């Protein structure tokens, strides 16, 4: 004799997520719903485990990288060539 377990669910159609789940489950032909739900649950679990592993890996890799940052230029900092160009414009110098 096969051992079985029963699980009853109630969906609140006022909840968007539960309403969506109800529409998905209702579209599955009768007799195939148990297998479909089992596949969905197992796949969701596998994806969660994979996502956690990827996040952990990225965190570990980023921890080992030393971030190099360029010093931020101040609003008053202007390149000498720009200043020379502006001076030449002000003085009316033809040798720009």
Phi and psi restraints in degrees (range 20) as a CNS / XPLOR table:
assign (resid 1 and name C) (resid 2 and name N)
       (resid 2 and name CA) (resid 2 and name C) 1.0 -75.2 20.0 2
assign (resid 2 and name N) (resid 2 and name CA)
       (resid 2 and name C) (resid 3 and name N) 1.0 139.0 20.0 2
assign (resid 2 and name C) (resid 3 and name N)
       (resid 3 and name CA) (resid 3 and name C) 1.0 -85.8 20.0 2
assign (resid 3 and name N) (resid 3 and name CA)
       (resid 3 and name C) (resid 4 and name N) 1.0 130.4 20.0 2
assign (resid 3 and name C) (resid 4 and name N)
       (resid 4 and name CA) (resid 4 and name C) 1.0 -126.5 20.0 2
assign (resid 4 and name N) (resid 4 and name CA)
       (resid 4 and name C) (resid 5 and name N) 1.0 151.6 20.0 2
assign (resid 4 and name C) (resid 5 and name N)
       (resid 5 and name CA) (resid 5 and name C) 1.0 -126.8 20.0 2
assign (resid 5 and name N) (resid 5 and name CA)
       (resid 5 and name C) (resid 6 and name N) 1.0 144.8 20.0 2
assign (resid 5 and name C) (resid 6 and name N)
       (resid 6 and name CA) (resid 6 and name C) 1.0 -115.7 20.0 2
assign (resid 6 and name N) (resid 6 and name CA)
       (resid 6 and name C) (resid 7 and name N) 1.0 141.5 20.0 2
assign (resid 6 and name C) (resid 7 and name N)
       (resid 7 and name CA) (resid 7 and name C) 1.0 -135.1 20.0 2
assign (resid 7 and name N) (resid 7 and name CA)
       (resid 7 and name C) (resid 8 and name N) 1.0 122.0 20.0 2
assign (resid 7 and name C) (resid 8 and name N)
       (resid 8 and name CA) (resid 8 and name C) 1.0 -104.0 20.0 2
assign (resid 8 and name N) (resid 8 and name CA)
       (resid 8 and name C) (resid 9 and name N) 1.0 135.8 20.0 2
assign (resid 8 and name C) (resid 9 and name N)
       (resid 9 and name CA) (resid 9 and name C) 1.0 -121.8 20.0 2
assign (resid 9 and name N) (resid 9 and name CA)
       (resid 9 and name C) (resid 10 and name N) 1.0 147.3 20.0 2
assign (resid 9 and name C) (resid 10 and name N)
       (resid 10 and name CA) (resid 10 and name C) 1.0 -122.0 20.0 2
assign (resid 10 and name N) (resid 10 and name CA)
       (resid 10 and name C) (resid 11 and name N) 1.0 135.3 20.0 2
assign (resid 10 and name C) (resid 11 and name N)
       (resid 11 and name CA) (resid 11 and name C) 1.0 -112.2 20.0 2
assign (resid 11 and name N) (resid 11 and name CA)
       (resid 11 and name C) (resid 12 and name N) 1.0 131.6 20.0 2
assign (resid 11 and name C) (resid 12 and name N)
       (resid 12 and name CA) (resid 12 and name C) 1.0 -91.9 20.0 2
assign (resid 12 and name N) (resid 12 and name CA)
       (resid 12 and name C) (resid 13 and name N) 1.0 113.0 20.0 2
assign (resid 12 and name C) (resid 13 and name N)
       (resid 13 and name CA) (resid 13 and name C) 1.0 -72.8 20.0 2
assign (resid 13 and name N) (resid 13 and name CA)
       (resid 13 and name C) (resid 14 and name N) 1.0 -4.7 20.0 2
assign (resid 13 and name C) (resid 14 and name N)
       (resid 14 and name CA) (resid 14 and name C) 1.0 -78.4 20.0 2
assign (resid 14 and name N) (resid 14 and name CA)
       (resid 14 and name C) (resid 15 and name N) 1.0 -21.0 20.0 2
assign (resid 14 and name C) (resid 15 and name N)
       (resid 15 and name CA) (resid 15 and name C) 1.0 -89.8 20.0 2
assign (resid 15 and name N) (resid 15 and name CA)
       (resid 15 and name C) (resid 16 and name N) 1.0 121.9 20.0 2
assign (resid 15 and name C) (resid 16 and name N)
       (resid 16 and name CA) (resid 16 and name C) 1.0 -56.7 20.0 2
assign (resid 16 and name N) (resid 16 and name CA)
       (resid 16 and name C) (resid 17 and name N) 1.0 -41.7 20.0 2
assign (resid 16 and name C) (resid 17 and name N)
       (resid 17 and name CA) (resid 17 and name C) 1.0 -67.8 20.0 2
assign (resid 17 and name N) (resid 17 and name CA)
       (resid 17 and name C) (resid 18 and name N) 1.0 -43.4 20.0 2
assign (resid 17 and name C) (resid 18 and name N)
       (resid 18 and name CA) (resid 18 and name C) 1.0 -68.1 20.0 2
assign (resid 18 and name N) (resid 18 and name CA)
       (resid 18 and name C) (resid 19 and name N) 1.0 -36.0 20.0 2
assign (resid 18 and name C) (resid 19 and name N)
       (resid 19 and name CA) (resid 19 and name C) 1.0 -63.8 20.0 2
assign (resid 19 and name N) (resid 19 and name CA)
       (resid 19 and name C) (resid 20 and name N) 1.0 -43.2 20.0 2
assign (resid 19 and name C) (resid 20 and name N)
       (resid 20 and name CA) (resid 20 and name C) 1.0 -62.4 20.0 2
assign (resid 20 and name N) (resid 20 and name CA)
       (resid 20 and name C) (resid 21 and name N) 1.0 -44.2 20.0 2
assign (resid 20 and name C) (resid 21 and name N)
       (resid 21 and name CA) (resid 21 and name C) 1.0 -61.7 20.0 2
assign (resid 21 and name N) (resid 21 and name CA)
       (resid 21 and name C) (resid 22 and name N) 1.0 -40.8 20.0 2
assign (resid 21 and name C) (resid 22 and name N)
       (resid 22 and name CA) (resid 22 and name C) 1.0 -61.5 20.0 2
assign (resid 22 and name N) (resid 22 and name CA)
       (resid 22 and name C) (resid 23 and name N) 1.0 -43.3 20.0 2
assign (resid 22 and name C) (resid 23 and name N)
       (resid 23 and name CA) (resid 23 and name C) 1.0 -65.0 20.0 2
assign (resid 23 and name N) (resid 23 and name CA)
       (resid 23 and name C) (resid 24 and name N) 1.0 -38.7 20.0 2
assign (resid 23 and name C) (resid 24 and name N)
       (resid 24 and name CA) (resid 24 and name C) 1.0 -64.6 20.0 2
assign (resid 24 and name N) (resid 24 and name CA)
       (resid 24 and name C) (resid 25 and name N) 1.0 -48.5 20.0 2
assign (resid 24 and name C) (resid 25 and name N)
       (resid 25 and name CA) (resid 25 and name C) 1.0 -66.5 20.0 2
assign (resid 25 and name N) (resid 25 and name CA)
       (resid 25 and name C) (resid 26 and name N) 1.0 -37.5 20.0 2
assign (resid 25 and name C) (resid 26 and name N)
       (resid 26 and name CA) (resid 26 and name C) 1.0 -65.5 20.0 2
assign (resid 26 and name N) (resid 26 and name CA)
       (resid 26 and name C) (resid 27 and name N) 1.0 -29.3 20.0 2
assign (resid 26 and name C) (resid 27 and name N)
       (resid 27 and name CA) (resid 27 and name C) 1.0 -76.2 20.0 2
assign (resid 27 and name N) (resid 27 and name CA)
       (resid 27 and name C) (resid 28 and name N) 1.0 -15.4 20.0 2
assign (resid 27 and name C) (resid 28 and name N)
       (resid 28 and name CA) (resid 28 and name C) 1.0 -78.8 20.0 2
assign (resid 28 and name N) (resid 28 and name CA)
       (resid 28 and name C) (resid 29 and name N) 1.0 130.3 20.0 2
assign (resid 28 and name C) (resid 29 and name N)
       (resid 29 and name CA) (resid 29 and name C) 1.0 -58.9 20.0 2
assign (resid 29 and name N) (resid 29 and name CA)
       (resid 29 and name C) (resid 30 and name N) 1.0 143.1 20.0 2
assign (resid 29 and name C) (resid 30 and name N)
       (resid 30 and name CA) (resid 30 and name C) 1.0 -57.5 20.0 2
assign (resid 30 and name N) (resid 30 and name CA)
       (resid 30 and name C) (resid 31 and name N) 1.0 141.0 20.0 2
assign (resid 30 and name C) (resid 31 and name N)
       (resid 31 and name CA) (resid 31 and name C) 1.0 94.3 20.0 2
assign (resid 31 and name N) (resid 31 and name CA)
       (resid 31 and name C) (resid 32 and name N) 1.0 -15.9 20.0 2
assign (resid 31 and name C) (resid 32 and name N)
       (resid 32 and name CA) (resid 32 and name C) 1.0 -114.3 20.0 2
assign (resid 32 and name N) (resid 32 and name CA)
       (resid 32 and name C) (resid 33 and name N) 1.0 -3.2 20.0 2
assign (resid 32 and name C) (resid 33 and name N)
       (resid 33 and name CA) (resid 33 and name C) 1.0 -67.9 20.0 2
assign (resid 33 and name N) (resid 33 and name CA)
       (resid 33 and name C) (resid 34 and name N) 1.0 -40.7 20.0 2
assign (resid 33 and name C) (resid 34 and name N)
       (resid 34 and name CA) (resid 34 and name C) 1.0 -60.9 20.0 2
assign (resid 34 and name N) (resid 34 and name CA)
       (resid 34 and name C) (resid 35 and name N) 1.0 -47.6 20.0 2
assign (resid 34 and name C) (resid 35 and name N)
       (resid 35 and name CA) (resid 35 and name C) 1.0 -63.8 20.0 2
assign (resid 35 and name N) (resid 35 and name CA)
       (resid 35 and name C) (resid 36 and name N) 1.0 -40.4 20.0 2
assign (resid 35 and name C) (resid 36 and name N)
       (resid 36 and name CA) (resid 36 and name C) 1.0 -63.6 20.0 2
assign (resid 36 and name N) (resid 36 and name CA)
       (resid 36 and name C) (resid 37 and name N) 1.0 -44.1 20.0 2
assign (resid 36 and name C) (resid 37 and name N)
       (resid 37 and name CA) (resid 37 and name C) 1.0 -64.3 20.0 2
assign (resid 37 and name N) (resid 37 and name CA)
       (resid 37 and name C) (resid 38 and name N) 1.0 -41.1 20.0 2
assign (resid 37 and name C) (resid 38 and name N)
       (resid 38 and name CA) (resid 38 and name C) 1.0 -62.1 20.0 2
assign (resid 38 and name N) (resid 38 and name CA)
       (resid 38 and name C) (resid 39 and name N) 1.0 -43.3 20.0 2
assign (resid 38 and name C) (resid 39 and name N)
       (resid 39 and name CA) (resid 39 and name C) 1.0 -61.8 20.0 2
assign (resid 39 and name N) (resid 39 and name CA)
       (resid 39 and name C) (resid 40 and name N) 1.0 -43.2 20.0 2
assign (resid 39 and name C) (resid 40 and name N)
       (resid 40 and name CA) (resid 40 and name C) 1.0 -62.7 20.0 2
assign (resid 40 and name N) (resid 40 and name CA)
       (resid 40 and name C) (resid 41 and name N) 1.0 -45.4 20.0 2
assign (resid 40 and name C) (resid 41 and name N)
       (resid 41 and name CA) (resid 41 and name C) 1.0 -64.6 20.0 2
assign (resid 41 and name N) (resid 41 and name CA)
       (resid 41 and name C) (resid 42 and name N) 1.0 -45.8 20.0 2
assign (resid 41 and name C) (resid 42 and name N)
       (resid 42 and name CA) (resid 42 and name C) 1.0 -64.6 20.0 2
assign (resid 42 and name N) (resid 42 and name CA)
       (resid 42 and name C) (resid 43 and name N) 1.0 -41.5 20.0 2
assign (resid 42 and name C) (resid 43 and name N)
       (resid 43 and name CA) (resid 43 and name C) 1.0 -65.7 20.0 2
assign (resid 43 and name N) (resid 43 and name CA)
       (resid 43 and name C) (resid 44 and name N) 1.0 -41.4 20.0 2
assign (resid 43 and name C) (resid 44 and name N)
       (resid 44 and name CA) (resid 44 and name C) 1.0 -61.4 20.0 2
assign (resid 44 and name N) (resid 44 and name CA)
       (resid 44 and name C) (resid 45 and name N) 1.0 -41.0 20.0 2
assign (resid 44 and name C) (resid 45 and name N)
       (resid 45 and name CA) (resid 45 and name C) 1.0 -64.3 20.0 2
assign (resid 45 and name N) (resid 45 and name CA)
       (resid 45 and name C) (resid 46 and name N) 1.0 -44.2 20.0 2
assign (resid 45 and name C) (resid 46 and name N)
       (resid 46 and name CA) (resid 46 and name C) 1.0 -61.1 20.0 2
assign (resid 46 and name N) (resid 46 and name CA)
       (resid 46 and name C) (resid 47 and name N) 1.0 -41.6 20.0 2
assign (resid 46 and name C) (resid 47 and name N)
       (resid 47 and name CA) (resid 47 and name C) 1.0 -65.8 20.0 2
assign (resid 47 and name N) (resid 47 and name CA)
       (resid 47 and name C) (resid 48 and name N) 1.0 -39.6 20.0 2
assign (resid 47 and name C) (resid 48 and name N)
       (resid 48 and name CA) (resid 48 and name C) 1.0 -63.0 20.0 2
assign (resid 48 and name N) (resid 48 and name CA)
       (resid 48 and name C) (resid 49 and name N) 1.0 -43.1 20.0 2
assign (resid 48 and name C) (resid 49 and name N)
       (resid 49 and name CA) (resid 49 and name C) 1.0 -64.1 20.0 2
assign (resid 49 and name N) (resid 49 and name CA)
       (resid 49 and name C) (resid 50 and name N) 1.0 -44.5 20.0 2
assign (resid 49 and name C) (resid 50 and name N)
       (resid 50 and name CA) (resid 50 and name C) 1.0 -63.4 20.0 2
assign (resid 50 and name N) (resid 50 and name CA)
       (resid 50 and name C) (resid 51 and name N) 1.0 -44.4 20.0 2
assign (resid 50 and name C) (resid 51 and name N)
       (resid 51 and name CA) (resid 51 and name C) 1.0 -62.0 20.0 2
assign (resid 51 and name N) (resid 51 and name CA)
       (resid 51 and name C) (resid 52 and name N) 1.0 -41.1 20.0 2
assign (resid 51 and name C) (resid 52 and name N)
       (resid 52 and name CA) (resid 52 and name C) 1.0 -63.3 20.0 2
assign (resid 52 and name N) (resid 52 and name CA)
       (resid 52 and name C) (resid 53 and name N) 1.0 -41.4 20.0 2
assign (resid 52 and name C) (resid 53 and name N)
       (resid 53 and name CA) (resid 53 and name C) 1.0 -65.4 20.0 2
assign (resid 53 and name N) (resid 53 and name CA)
       (resid 53 and name C) (resid 54 and name N) 1.0 -41.3 20.0 2
assign (resid 53 and name C) (resid 54 and name N)
       (resid 54 and name CA) (resid 54 and name C) 1.0 -64.8 20.0 2
assign (resid 54 and name N) (resid 54 and name CA)
       (resid 54 and name C) (resid 55 and name N) 1.0 -45.0 20.0 2
assign (resid 54 and name C) (resid 55 and name N)
       (resid 55 and name CA) (resid 55 and name C) 1.0 -60.0 20.0 2
assign (resid 55 and name N) (resid 55 and name CA)
       (resid 55 and name C) (resid 56 and name N) 1.0 -44.0 20.0 2
assign (resid 55 and name C) (resid 56 and name N)
       (resid 56 and name CA) (resid 56 and name C) 1.0 -62.8 20.0 2
assign (resid 56 and name N) (resid 56 and name CA)
       (resid 56 and name C) (resid 57 and name N) 1.0 -43.2 20.0 2
assign (resid 56 and name C) (resid 57 and name N)
       (resid 57 and name CA) (resid 57 and name C) 1.0 -62.4 20.0 2
assign (resid 57 and name N) (resid 57 and name CA)
       (resid 57 and name C) (resid 58 and name N) 1.0 -45.5 20.0 2
assign (resid 57 and name C) (resid 58 and name N)
       (resid 58 and name CA) (resid 58 and name C) 1.0 -63.4 20.0 2
assign (resid 58 and name N) (resid 58 and name CA)
       (resid 58 and name C) (resid 59 and name N) 1.0 -43.7 20.0 2
assign (resid 58 and name C) (resid 59 and name N)
       (resid 59 and name CA) (resid 59 and name C) 1.0 -59.2 20.0 2
assign (resid 59 and name N) (resid 59 and name CA)
       (resid 59 and name C) (resid 60 and name N) 1.0 -44.7 20.0 2
assign (resid 59 and name C) (resid 60 and name N)
       (resid 60 and name CA) (resid 60 and name C) 1.0 -62.3 20.0 2
assign (resid 60 and name N) (resid 60 and name CA)
       (resid 60 and name C) (resid 61 and name N) 1.0 -43.2 20.0 2
assign (resid 60 and name C) (resid 61 and name N)
       (resid 61 and name CA) (resid 61 and name C) 1.0 -67.3 20.0 2
assign (resid 61 and name N) (resid 61 and name CA)
       (resid 61 and name C) (resid 62 and name N) 1.0 -41.5 20.0 2
assign (resid 61 and name C) (resid 62 and name N)
       (resid 62 and name CA) (resid 62 and name C) 1.0 -67.8 20.0 2
assign (resid 62 and name N) (resid 62 and name CA)
       (resid 62 and name C) (resid 63 and name N) 1.0 -30.6 20.0 2
assign (resid 62 and name C) (resid 63 and name N)
       (resid 63 and name CA) (resid 63 and name C) 1.0 -64.3 20.0 2
assign (resid 63 and name N) (resid 63 and name CA)
       (resid 63 and name C) (resid 64 and name N) 1.0 -32.5 20.0 2
assign (resid 63 and name C) (resid 64 and name N)
       (resid 64 and name CA) (resid 64 and name C) 1.0 -83.0 20.0 2
assign (resid 64 and name N) (resid 64 and name CA)
       (resid 64 and name C) (resid 65 and name N) 1.0 -13.2 20.0 2
assign (resid 64 and name C) (resid 65 and name N)
       (resid 65 and name CA) (resid 65 and name C) 1.0 -90.2 20.0 2
assign (resid 65 and name N) (resid 65 and name CA)
       (resid 65 and name C) (resid 66 and name N) 1.0 129.7 20.0 2
assign (resid 65 and name C) (resid 66 and name N)
       (resid 66 and name CA) (resid 66 and name C) 1.0 -90.8 20.0 2
assign (resid 66 and name N) (resid 66 and name CA)
       (resid 66 and name C) (resid 67 and name N) 1.0 118.6 20.0 2
assign (resid 66 and name C) (resid 67 and name N)
       (resid 67 and name CA) (resid 67 and name C) 1.0 -73.5 20.0 2
assign (resid 67 and name N) (resid 67 and name CA)
       (resid 67 and name C) (resid 68 and name N) 1.0 129.5 20.0 2
assign (resid 67 and name C) (resid 68 and name N)
       (resid 68 and name CA) (resid 68 and name C) 1.0 -103.1 20.0 2
assign (resid 68 and name N) (resid 68 and name CA)
       (resid 68 and name C) (resid 69 and name N) 1.0 124.4 20.0 2
assign (resid 68 and name C) (resid 69 and name N)
       (resid 69 and name CA) (resid 69 and name C) 1.0 -119.5 20.0 2
assign (resid 69 and name N) (resid 69 and name CA)
       (resid 69 and name C) (resid 70 and name N) 1.0 142.2 20.0 2
assign (resid 69 and name C) (resid 70 and name N)
       (resid 70 and name CA) (resid 70 and name C) 1.0 -79.8 20.0 2
assign (resid 70 and name N) (resid 70 and name CA)
       (resid 70 and name C) (resid 71 and name N) 1.0 140.1 20.0 2
assign (resid 70 and name C) (resid 71 and name N)
       (resid 71 and name CA) (resid 71 and name C) 1.0 -63.6 20.0 2
assign (resid 71 and name N) (resid 71 and name CA)
       (resid 71 and name C) (resid 72 and name N) 1.0 134.9 20.0 2
assign (resid 71 and name C) (resid 72 and name N)
       (resid 72 and name CA) (resid 72 and name C) 1.0 -72.2 20.0 2
assign (resid 72 and name N) (resid 72 and name CA)
       (resid 72 and name C) (resid 73 and name N) 1.0 134.7 20.0 2
assign (resid 72 and name C) (resid 73 and name N)
       (resid 73 and name CA) (resid 73 and name C) 1.0 -78.7 20.0 2
assign (resid 73 and name N) (resid 73 and name CA)
       (resid 73 and name C) (resid 74 and name N) 1.0 142.3 20.0 2
assign (resid 73 and name C) (resid 74 and name N)
       (resid 74 and name CA) (resid 74 and name C) 1.0 -80.1 20.0 2
assign (resid 74 and name N) (resid 74 and name CA)
       (resid 74 and name C) (resid 75 and name N) 1.0 156.3 20.0 2
assign (resid 74 and name C) (resid 75 and name N)
       (resid 75 and name CA) (resid 75 and name C) 1.0 -60.0 20.0 2
assign (resid 75 and name N) (resid 75 and name CA)
       (resid 75 and name C) (resid 76 and name N) 1.0 -31.0 20.0 2
assign (resid 75 and name C) (resid 76 and name N)
       (resid 76 and name CA) (resid 76 and name C) 1.0 -81.8 20.0 2
assign (resid 76 and name N) (resid 76 and name CA)
       (resid 76 and name C) (resid 77 and name N) 1.0 -14.0 20.0 2
assign (resid 76 and name C) (resid 77 and name N)
       (resid 77 and name CA) (resid 77 and name C) 1.0 -75.1 20.0 2
assign (resid 77 and name N) (resid 77 and name CA)
       (resid 77 and name C) (resid 78 and name N) 1.0 123.3 20.0 2
assign (resid 77 and name C) (resid 78 and name N)
       (resid 78 and name CA) (resid 78 and name C) 1.0 -132.9 20.0 2
assign (resid 78 and name N) (resid 78 and name CA)
       (resid 78 and name C) (resid 79 and name N) 1.0 137.3 20.0 2
assign (resid 78 and name C) (resid 79 and name N)
       (resid 79 and name CA) (resid 79 and name C) 1.0 -59.5 20.0 2
assign (resid 79 and name N) (resid 79 and name CA)
       (resid 79 and name C) (resid 80 and name N) 1.0 142.8 20.0 2
assign (resid 79 and name C) (resid 80 and name N)
       (resid 80 and name CA) (resid 80 and name C) 1.0 -59.6 20.0 2
assign (resid 80 and name N) (resid 80 and name CA)
       (resid 80 and name C) (resid 81 and name N) 1.0 -36.2 20.0 2
assign (resid 80 and name C) (resid 81 and name N)
       (resid 81 and name CA) (resid 81 and name C) 1.0 -66.1 20.0 2
assign (resid 81 and name N) (resid 81 and name CA)
       (resid 81 and name C) (resid 82 and name N) 1.0 -34.7 20.0 2
assign (resid 81 and name C) (resid 82 and name N)
       (resid 82 and name CA) (resid 82 and name C) 1.0 -67.7 20.0 2
assign (resid 82 and name N) (resid 82 and name CA)
       (resid 82 and name C) (resid 83 and name N) 1.0 -43.0 20.0 2
assign (resid 82 and name C) (resid 83 and name N)
       (resid 83 and name CA) (resid 83 and name C) 1.0 -62.3 20.0 2
assign (resid 83 and name N) (resid 83 and name CA)
       (resid 83 and name C) (resid 84 and name N) 1.0 -42.1 20.0 2
assign (resid 83 and name C) (resid 84 and name N)
       (resid 84 and name CA) (resid 84 and name C) 1.0 -61.8 20.0 2
assign (resid 84 and name N) (resid 84 and name CA)
       (resid 84 and name C) (resid 85 and name N) 1.0 -41.8 20.0 2
assign (resid 84 and name C) (resid 85 and name N)
       (resid 85 and name CA) (resid 85 and name C) 1.0 -62.7 20.0 2
assign (resid 85 and name N) (resid 85 and name CA)
       (resid 85 and name C) (resid 86 and name N) 1.0 -44.0 20.0 2
assign (resid 85 and name C) (resid 86 and name N)
       (resid 86 and name CA) (resid 86 and name C) 1.0 -65.7 20.0 2
assign (resid 86 and name N) (resid 86 and name CA)
       (resid 86 and name C) (resid 87 and name N) 1.0 -40.1 20.0 2
assign (resid 86 and name C) (resid 87 and name N)
       (resid 87 and name CA) (resid 87 and name C) 1.0 -61.7 20.0 2
assign (resid 87 and name N) (resid 87 and name CA)
       (resid 87 and name C) (resid 88 and name N) 1.0 -42.6 20.0 2
assign (resid 87 and name C) (resid 88 and name N)
       (resid 88 and name CA) (resid 88 and name C) 1.0 -63.2 20.0 2
assign (resid 88 and name N) (resid 88 and name CA)
       (resid 88 and name C) (resid 89 and name N) 1.0 -37.5 20.0 2
assign (resid 88 and name C) (resid 89 and name N)
       (resid 89 and name CA) (resid 89 and name C) 1.0 -65.6 20.0 2
assign (resid 89 and name N) (resid 89 and name CA)
       (resid 89 and name C) (resid 90 and name N) 1.0 -42.1 20.0 2
assign (resid 89 and name C) (resid 90 and name N)
       (resid 90 and name CA) (resid 90 and name C) 1.0 -66.6 20.0 2
assign (resid 90 and name N) (resid 90 and name CA)
       (resid 90 and name C) (resid 91 and name N) 1.0 -38.0 20.0 2
assign (resid 90 and name C) (resid 91 and name N)
       (resid 91 and name CA) (resid 91 and name C) 1.0 -83.8 20.0 2
assign (resid 91 and name N) (resid 91 and name CA)
       (resid 91 and name C) (resid 92 and name N) 1.0 -8.2 20.0 2
assign (resid 91 and name C) (resid 92 and name N)
       (resid 92 and name CA) (resid 92 and name C) 1.0 73.2 20.0 2
assign (resid 92 and name N) (resid 92 and name CA)
       (resid 92 and name C) (resid 93 and name N) 1.0 25.4 20.0 2
assign (resid 92 and name C) (resid 93 and name N)
       (resid 93 and name CA) (resid 93 and name C) 1.0 -70.4 20.0 2
assign (resid 93 and name N) (resid 93 and name CA)
       (resid 93 and name C) (resid 94 and name N) 1.0 130.0 20.0 2
assign (resid 93 and name C) (resid 94 and name N)
       (resid 94 and name CA) (resid 94 and name C) 1.0 -81.9 20.0 2
assign (resid 94 and name N) (resid 94 and name CA)
       (resid 94 and name C) (resid 95 and name N) 1.0 -3.2 20.0 2
assign (resid 94 and name C) (resid 95 and name N)
       (resid 95 and name CA) (resid 95 and name C) 1.0 -101.5 20.0 2
assign (resid 95 and name N) (resid 95 and name CA)
       (resid 95 and name C) (resid 96 and name N) 1.0 54.8 20.0 2
